[in-house]
Amino acid sequence: MPILSKLLKKKQKQRKNDNYRQQQDPQKPENLPILREYKDNISRIKGEFGNSNDIVIREIVHCKHRGALVYVDGLVDSRAISDFILESFNENDIDTDGMDYFQFMTEKAVALGSNEVIHDWNQVYDMLLSGNTIIFLEGYNKAISGETKGWEKRAITEPSTQLSIRGPKDSFTETLRTNTALLRRRIKSPNLWLESMRIGTVSQTDIAIMYIKGIANEKIVKEVKDRLKRINIDSISSSGYIEQLIEDQSWTTFPTTYHSERPDTVTSQLLEGRVAIIVDGTPFVITAPALFIQFFQAADDYYSRFDISTGIRLLRILAFIIALLGPAVYIAGTTFHQEMIPTTMAIAIAAQRENVPFPAFVEALIMEVTFEILREAGLRLPRAVGQAVSIVGALVIGQAAVQAGFVSPVMVIVVSITAIANFSTPVFAMAIAARLIRFVLMGLATILGFYGIMLGLMFMSIHLCSLRSFGIPYMMPIAPFNMRNQQDIFVRFPIWAMKYRPMFISKGNMVRSGENQKPGPPKQGDDNQSSKGES
Amino acid sequence: MEKAKIKASQMFILVVLFEMGSAILVGLGVQAKQDAWMAVLLGLMGGLLLFLIYYRLFKYYPDLPLTSYLQKITGKWIGGLLGLLYIIYFIYMATRVLRDFGELLTTTIYTSTPLIVINSLMILTIMYGIHKGFEVIARVGELYFGIVYFMAIAGIILISVSGLIHIEFLQPVFEYGWKPVVGTALKQTITFPFGEMVVFTMFLPFLNNHKKVKLACMGGMILAGINIAITAAINVATLGAELFTRSNFPLLTTIGKIQLANFIERLDVLFMLYLVVGGFFKISLYFYAAVAGTADLFKFKNHQMLSFPIGFIILFASVTIASNYAEHIKEGLDVIPVYLNWPLQIIIPCFLLVIAFLRNRKKKKTPSAS
């Protein structure tokens, strides 16, 4: 490990050098001022974009002034252009009130949400590619940039991965603005702060950081920002890129940042003091810091009553353990510890395994790998075929494998229970970690039975305890133990008893609810409550 | 030295897990027959007194581990030699626990697996823990504390529901007089496991609140002592004094007797689960003390690089220290307490305290005189 860290340090040094070079890199066009001749400006744009035909250039003549509109087709709302910009250029008898023509056009005539005067070419490219319309006017070495953003958006739909029964049915989309609006609509407080930046030297992807001032821990907010600023990469295709570039540790199968496509989940995390990172073009919003137990909390836990959601959550944790240990325990039981299985059951299993030519490990491996392939194929196949193929595949292969004597029926049961249990983890990133570790534990069980499994689990717990997410220990309220934060771990306390925000994640403002929130019937002799309230 | 900071509750849990560690597995105080539990409690009293000595020493040098204040108290050379002696002692004790642990598995469940395979996998896991540092070990302790307690309660309920407990096995009290009880306490239970608290002299500076040292450590010792005494009593009540004395691992025999509804039987897995957890913490703490001591004595900046060489020493020594289990146990019962535990856990700390007392009195006097 020390060698590794040394290597990493070297890389970091290199990165610094790269950074320096990039700043000097003449890849980006030089920041030139806008020219007075609008024709020169237009030919420059044509040259820069290589005559791409989605760059629309429309020349205009207005009150003896000549000029041109430039916009990128598809990124703009063409109705806004025709209704507001072109309309204002059609009006020919204008009263400039003694104002300069350019100033007049900017302030009075072009009736758009926001107009900006820009002076240099970097701004021109920036605005143009974000969907603004640039207006060059003859004789002015500046241009008007009018906001005409309006591209095709996907409508807000039901979430496709994190479903809920009682919760809200909207989900994030690929558009940054829509996503921030979804959060704003849920937290109507000026303390919900939004900071934006652009990441990706080529792709220039918009990224927004949202947090609630006064609840979020300033240190963590700063850390998130610092880590985002450090990113120097050509493009960000999805929030998965950001996630991998800002996590504390890469050498782990466990996710150390949370991601969700549910606005209500992200809202509640913001209210716990976490920081949300929204990436344009991804319907998954990242929140940090993330704790281990968080991946077992589903949105529905908070929408149903506490006893039910506690039961469901414990079930989910049990399912995670089954998904992790299922085949490993089967292997250990059948190869090492037959005496621990009740006699009748041991005989039944032995009878079934009689004709199986493989040792338990190979048997389990065949079935597990088959299942994983089916699952992966089911994911990639065209939707119409996918489900049918996966069901038929599972049935046919399961049935046929048993009949052919490759595997025993018990193995099929074990594999299917494990697989189904694996789906009950609310967040895919955690479920897939269990899937991977399962194979390691199967190997250990083959070598040393339950002792191997125990050592594997011990190793895993050391690893989990050593992880940190933005400086917060990953196993937070369990190890290190914190009594105050046990309200939302294994037992989900009633909402009125969940008084405090998680420690360390939020700072300062820890209390969520007032005193005496416990509901109940009116007390006896309390009939004239209103008069009491007045006094 | 690593700059770790742990909470008092974490220290408490580490003390409990360390003390219970292997003491619950082997028949502690078997020489006292059915009064084993009393020998354990007597040992606990002695252990608490001993800890007060360590605590006084810690009070004199609150920021230093044992290996450092040895040099302050007795001078550079003698202190260094004594420090080295303690490091070797810690390594040796880690080795012994690892051997105990491996023997247990090879004699009970993995009868055809070589000892070195069992031990090497265990030491690899521990090396990983040591590599991650003391704070991580403390956190893992918190994670497993609940599980151990859950298992213990489940075990006690199952044993009593199975109707295995015969209180009359615990009687007559003092059948052979009080002499064997006191003798066992002096010879065995004071030093093992309670005197082993000497290893915590390496860790006390890690505690973030120095005022809570007494509470955390002595509380932990008391809880662990009571647990061990209860276990001893249950073992005797289940097996009878005779079988208890003869059995290599009384707890395993006791658990093996559980039989409920023809379904819950052969719960050796529970036992093994505890075995791995308890063994892990006991070996880890000895191991870490050795690593921290070496780093401190020889001025290593990075203790992590020491975990591999010392780990391999422990691994190979665990296979070679005794040619068979009988020899190993004989050493453990007759040689270790007299020649290692008593001098290193009791006599040297007592001398240290006396010298430290004299030195610090002088120091206190000089400023007042001037």
Boltz contact constraints between the chains, C-beta under 6 A:
constraints:
  - contact:
      token1: [A, 339]
      token2: [B, 266]
      max_distance: 6.0
  - contact:
      token1: [A, 340]
      token2: [B, 266]
      max_distance: 6.0
  - contact:
      token1: [A, 342]
      token2: [B, 263]
      max_distance: 6.0
  - contact:
      token1: [A, 450]
      token2: [B, 269]
      max_distance: 6.0
  - contact:
      token1: [A, 450]
      token2: [B, 272]
      max_distance: 6.0
  - contact:
      token1: [A, 454]
      token2: [B, 276]
      max_distance: 6.0
  - contact:
      token1: [A, 455]
      token2: [B, 121]
      max_distance: 6.0
  - contact:
      token1: [A, 455]
      token2: [B, 125]
      max_distance: 6.0
  - contact:
      token1: [A, 458]
      token2: [B, 125]
      max_distance: 6.0
  - contact:
      token1: [A, 458]
      token2: [B, 280]
      max_distance: 6.0
  - contact:
      token1: [A, 459]
      token2: [B, 125]
      max_distance: 6.0
  - contact:
      token1: [A, 461]
      token2: [B, 140]
      max_distance: 6.0
  - contact:
      token1: [A, 461]
      token2: [B, 143]
      max_distance: 6.0
  - contact:
      token1: [A, 462]
      token2: [B, 128]
      max_distance: 6.0
  - contact:
      token1: [A, 462]
      token2: [B, 129]
      max_distance: 6.0
  - contact:
      token1: [A, 462]
      token2: [B, 132]
      max_distance: 6.0
  - contact:
      token1: [A, 462]
      token2: [B, 140]
      max_distance: 6.0
  - contact:
      token1: [A, 465]
      token2: [B, 136]
      max_distance: 6.0
  - contact:
      token1: [A, 465]
      token2: [B, 139]
      max_distance: 6.0
  - contact:
      token1: [A, 465]
      token2: [B, 140]
      max_distance: 6.0
  - contact:
      token1: [A, 466]
      token2: [B, 132]
      max_distance: 6.0
  - contact:
      token1: [A, 466]
      token2: [B, 136]
      max_distance: 6.0
  - contact:
      token1: [A, 479]
      token2: [B, 139]
      max_distance: 6.0
  - contact:
      token1: [A, 479]
      token2: [B, 142]
      max_distance: 6.0
  - contact:
      token1: [A, 479]
      token2: [B, 143]
      max_distance: 6.0
  - contact:
      token1: [A, 480]
      token2: [B, 139]
      max_distance: 6.0
  - contact:
      token1: [A, 481]
      token2: [B, 142]
      max_distance: 6.0
